[in-house]
Amino acid sequence: MDLWSRFTRTSKGLEEQESSSPSQSEPTAKISSIFIYPIKSCRGISVSKAPLTPTGFKWDRNWLVVNSRGRAYTQRVEPKLALVEVELPTEAFDEGFDIKKDSFMVLKAPGMQPLNICLSKPHEVADGVSVWEWNGSAWDEGAEASQWFSDYLGKPSRLVRFNNVINEFLNAIQNIVHVDKNDFPKIPVLYSKLNYVPLLNFPNTDSQVRPVDPDYAKGHQIMFSDCFPFLLASQESLDAVNQHLEDPVPINRFRPNCCRIKWTINHISHNQDSGGLWCSILVEGCEPFSEDLWTEIKISSFSFLGVKLCSRCKVPSINQVTAISEPEPNQTLMKIRSGKVLRPKGKDQNKTYFGQNMVWNWRDCYAKRNGNVLNVGDPVYVMKKVTSAAEAAA
């Protein structure tokens, strides 16, 4: 059982609080798909459920491919990563999943033999790993994984895993016992007081912390995601973009790691053929891009904050089937979703936006009785919103 699951189950004996019921009687929407991206910039996995952790969905962006200097590879510079398929055991998304010696993540890519990555933590540490503004250490997945990615990309590469062991635990308890995360020497005393001695065995004290931008979500953290733990987008918004395109694009161009949502009207949901999408939910009578406005969201009984419109880079222009860059949809996004269009009085006029970045307000529901899991079909309630995209944080 992973660290976060073990804590949330054990913590019920300390303090248990009910999740507040949404004030709305009917949901605005419901989850239709959940996507996990275990390796940054590689293909995602569509799942029916996913455990929540403070840094995102379990397994999401836990791994990163880096160059010989430890700098992150992404599709922006290595579009071939789009063709790397990632498989995890189905049971890995069960909240109480116990990692065994034969628990593997399997990687596949054109022209390559499958590669098994053991889910047990590796023992070697790679220093000097960097992604965007962050620099630190990570677990090194070893020589076989390094050779596999080096052969595939045609240049020296390594696969590393975020070292989050201590951080997960301290994130969970700091709001309860008011322990400074940097005050590691007090932790053994804390274990004794809380009877947590059998709960953990830290392998080292080099666990990493990667905070999100405090101007938008102070106190929240991520692993190898770009900026925030969750990204939400709607099918209505995708449809609105596709109406401007000669060749419609699927949702995987936008890589929503949280969920695409199925809108509901008068208790009725409308489904049509997916047209090649991972999951296609079309709705009548709803305005697109409504998620731009959402600032407080309840999904099932979990509280999320919409903290920043998602600005888009070149990745939506990369065909996720061929790894070839194309003009669309970025050209269209510049016409209909640019800062100049959405926020004419704001800065960053040449940025484009699609989707809403979110953080999970996990301190409100760390001891939820039925586990911290989101499921396809879970209702979505909008608790608070702004009146226009110009008012939204971006």
N, C-alpha and C positions, 0 to 999 in steps of 0.2 A: 504494500500500500504506500502511495507517495506521501511526502511530508505534509502537504497542505490538507489532504484528506484525513490523515491521522490526527492532525491538530483539531480540525473542525469537529471530528467525532468525539475526541477526548474533552474538548473544551465545553461540551454540554454539561459536564459535571460541575464546572466552575460557574458558568453563567449562561442562561438560555433566554433568548428574547424572541418574541413573536415578530414576524415580518408584518409591517402594517399593510392593510388592504388598500389598494388603489381607490382614490375617491371617485373615479369614473366607474359607472356601473357596467359599461360595455367597452371592450377593447377597441382601439383604433385600428389595430392590425394584428397579424400573427406571424410567427417565424415560419418561413417555408424552407429555408436551407441554412445550414451551418457549414462553414469551410474552415479547415485547419491547414496551415502551411508549416509543417515541421521544420523544413530547411528554408531559410530566407531565399526568395527568388526562384525556388523550384516549384513544381506543380503542387497544387493543393489537394486536399481530401475532403470530399463531401460526406458528412456524417449526420446521423439522426439525433445524436445527443453529444454534449461535450461538457465536462466538468469545468467550472470557473475557478480561476486562481487570481490573485491580485495583479499579476503581470499579464493576464490574458487567458485564453482557453488553454487547458492542459495540452502540452506538446506543441503549441503554436510558436513558431520562430525560436525554438530551442537551439537549433543548429545554424551554422553559418559556414560558407565556403570562403576561404581567404587566400590571398596570394602569398608569395615567398616573404613578404614584409609584414604579413599579418593583417593586411588591409582587406576589407570585405569586398567580395565579388557580388554584384547584383546584375539583374537583367539589363540595366542601363548600359553596362559595359560588356557583359557576357550574356547576350540573349539566348545562347544555347542552354542556359540553365532552365529555360522554360520547358525543355523537353525531358528533364529529369523527373521521372515518376517516383513517388514516395508511397510506400505501403506500411501501415502499422497494424498490429493485431487488432481485430474488432474489439476484443475485451480491453484493449488499452484505454478505451473511452469510458469504461466503467469506473465509477468513483473509487471503488475499493480495489482496483487492479493492483496485484502484487507482481512486481517484476521478477522474472525467473531467469536462470542462466540461458535458457533457450528462447527468451523474448527478444525479437529482432525487429528493427526497421529495415525494410528491403528497398534498395534503390535500383532503378532500371533506366537505361538511356540508350538511344540508337547506337548500334555498333559495340555496345559494352555488355559484358556478362553481369548478371545481377550481383549486387553487393549487399551483404548482411552487416548491419551495424547493431551490436549488442546494446540493449536499452539500459543495462547496468552501467553505472558511472565508470568512465575510464579513470586510470590512475595517473596519467601524465598531464602536466599542466603546460599550456602554451602561453607564454607571456607576449606582450606587445600586440594583442589583438585590438583592432580598431574598426568601428563602424560609425560613420558620420563624426559627430563631435566626441564620441566616447572612446576611451582607451583603457584596456585592462587585461586581465588574464582569463583564460577559458580552458575547459577540458579538451585535450587533443584526442581525436578518435583513432590515431595511430597510422602506421605506415601503409597498410592495405588501402584504407580510405584515401589517404594522400595520393597514392599511386593511381587509384581509380579516377579521381577528379583531375589529376595532372594529365593522364592519358586522354580523358574526355575533352578537356578544355585546351589541351596542347600547350600548357605552361605550368610551372610549379604551383601546386595548390595543396591546401589542407582543409580538412573538415573539423570544425571545433564545436563544442557544446557549451552553452552558457552555464557558468558555475553559480548556482542560485540557492544552494542548500541552506546556508545560514539566513540569507535574506528572506526566504519564504517564511521561515519560522518566526523571525523577529517582526516581519510585517504583520503576522497574525496576532502576536501577543502584545505589541507595543501599546495598542489602544486599551488593553485590559489592565496591564500591570505597570504601564508608564515607564518602560525600560528604554533607555537611549540605545538605538541600534548600534551606535559606535562604542558602547560600553561593554565590549565582549567579555571582559573578565568576570562580570557579575552573572553571566549566564549559568554556570554550574550551581550557584546559590539559588537562582531562580528555579532550576530544575528540581532541586531538593524541596523548595517551598511548595511547588505545585505538583509534586509527585510525577514529574515528567522524566525521571531518570531513564526509564526504558523506552522513551519515545524516540530518541535520536542518538546518533553517534556521528558527530561531525568528522569528516575526513581531514579537514584542514581549516584554517581561519581566513582563507583567501577568497571567500565567497564575494561575488561582485554585486554592486548596486548601480543601476542605470536609471536615474530619475527622468521623468518626462519634463517638458518645459514647465517650470513652476508658474509662469504667467498664465497658463491655461488650466493646469491640474496639479496644484501643489501637493506633494506627499505621495503621488502615484509613481509607479515604476514599470519598466518593460524589460524584456530580454533583448532579442535581436530585431524586433519590429522597428520600423522607421521612426515613429514618433509617439504613438499611443497604443494601448493594449487592444482596442476593438475598433472596427470600422463597419458602420451600418450603411446599407444602400437599399433602394427599393426597385422593384421591377417596373413600376410606373415611370421612375426616372430614366431607367435604361430604355424603355419604350419611347420616351420623349426624345432621347438622343437619336435612337434608331430611325425615327421618322424623318430625320434630316439626312440619312445616309443611304446611298445606293445599295450598299452591302451591309446589312445589319451586323453588329458585333455582339458576342455573348458577354455575359457578366464576368467571365474569367479575365477579360481585359482589364477590369477594374479591381480584381483581387480583393473582394470584401471579406475580411477575415472573421467578421462577427456573424452577420446574417443578412440574407435578403429576406424581405418581409412580404407576406401575403396580406393585402388589405382586405378588410371585411366591411360589408355594408348591410345593415339590417339582418345580421346573423348569417348572411349568405356569402360564400366564397365562390369565385368563378375560376375554373381551370381550363386552359386550352393547351394545344400541342406545344411542346417545349421549343421546337424549331432549332434544336441543337444546343440549347442552353443546358446548364447543369440542372436547373429547376426553373420552370417558367410559370409564373403566376401572374395572370392579367386580371385587372379589376376595372369595373365600370364606375364612373361617377366620382373619381378621385383626382385631385390635382397632382401632377408630378412634382418631385423635388420638395415634398412636404418635410422630409427629414432634415432639410436645411434649417428648419425653424425650431427643432426640438432641443430643449436644454435639460429637461428632467424627464426621464423615461423609466417606466416600470415594465420589465419583461418577466412574466410569471409574477413572482413576488420579490424579484431582485431589482434594486435601484441602480440606475445608470445615469451618468451625466453626459449630455452632448456638449463637448468642450471646444470643438474647432471644426469648421468646414475642411474637408480633405482637399488640399491642393494637389493637382495631378502633375506627374513628371512625364517622361517619354514612354513609360511602360505600357499604358493603354494602347499605344501605337504598335506594339509588338504582338504579332499573331502568335497565340499560345500553342498553336498546332504546328506551325512551320518555323517559329523563332525568327521570322523575317519582319523587319520594321516596315510599317505602312503609313501613309499620310493620315488616315482616319483611325479613330475618331477625334484625334487631337485638333485637327483643323476645324472641325465642327464645334468642339468644345470651346475653342477660342472665340467663335462667333456668338455662341448662345450661353456659355457658362464662364466667361472671363470675369475678372475683377472689374473691368471697365463696364460690363453689362450689369453685374449683380450688385456692385458696390462702387458706383460712379464717383462718390466722394471719398472713398477710402484709398489706401495705398495698395501696392501690388496689383496694379491694373492689368498686367499681362499674365497673371496666374490664372489657371482654370481650376474649377472646383466640381467634384462629384463625390457625394457621400458625406457622412457625418462621423467624425472621430469621437469615441466614447471612452470613458473609464467606468469601472464598476465600483460603486460606493460600498465596498465589501464590509466596511466597519458596521454597517447597518444590519448585516445579516450573516455574520460569520458563523453562527450556530444554528442555521436553518435545519429543522428536524429531518427533512426528507433529502438532504444532501444539496450541495451547491452545483446543480446541473441544469443547463438549458437544453430543451428538447424542441425538435421541429414540431410545430403546432402550438407552442406556448403563446399566450396572448401578449400583446404589446399595448401598454397604456401610455399616452402622452400626458404627463402631469403638468408640464410648464413649457411654454414656447414663446419665441419672439414673433414679431409681426411680419418681418421681412428678412431676406438674406442680408440686406445691408446692416441689420442690427446684430446678426450672428457673429460670433468670434471667428476670425479667419486668419 
